[in-house]
Amino acid sequence: MIHEVSGDILLTKAKAIAHGVAPNDHFDSGLALRLREQWPAMAKDFRHYAHQTHPKPGEMWVWGGVGGVRIFNLLTQEGGHEHGAKSGRATVANVNHCLRRLRHALDKDPVDSLALPKLATGVGALAWEDVFPLLKNHLGDLPIPIYIYSTYHEGQQADEP
């Protein structure tokens, strides 16, 4: 059950949040920055994970925090690990791989609800018209509410059905 909502994703009542990052992300812009400010340990743990494993675009890293929050970090964007490497744009192929991995994770270890932004359309620079069909294909038949935060309103809780 996919529901488009407006509001601040950090105020979601969903049990998990998924968002797009680059393999070398510093969590210094957009939703990633806000997540880093909310859960600084997540960004620190991601840096450690990335230095240890050198993840590739299309992969996923899951972080669990205090209070049971779960964050699915979807590596939708390009980005290398060499010194000075910049994060690149997202690709439809990376998003497709990430959503497939997310679906597998949710089938294996379900959550009660999931919140996502308009995945890979901010820093990732993809068109929502290209991303939404992938999201529907991979997650649309899940028996949980999925909240797509289509419009951001800071400090405003969305009406999540």
WOPEMO-V458164 format. One line per field, one symbol per residue. phi: phi as a letter, one per 30 degrees, with the letter a starting at -180 (. if undefined). A space follows every 10 residues. Layout:
phi=???
This chain:
phi=.cbdbblcdd cdcddbbbac bcecdchcah deddddddbe ddddddeded ddchdcejcb bcbcceiidb ccccddcdlc cdeidcdcdd bddddedddd ddddddddbd cdabcbddei cdediddedd deddddddcd cddbdbccdd bdbeicdddc d
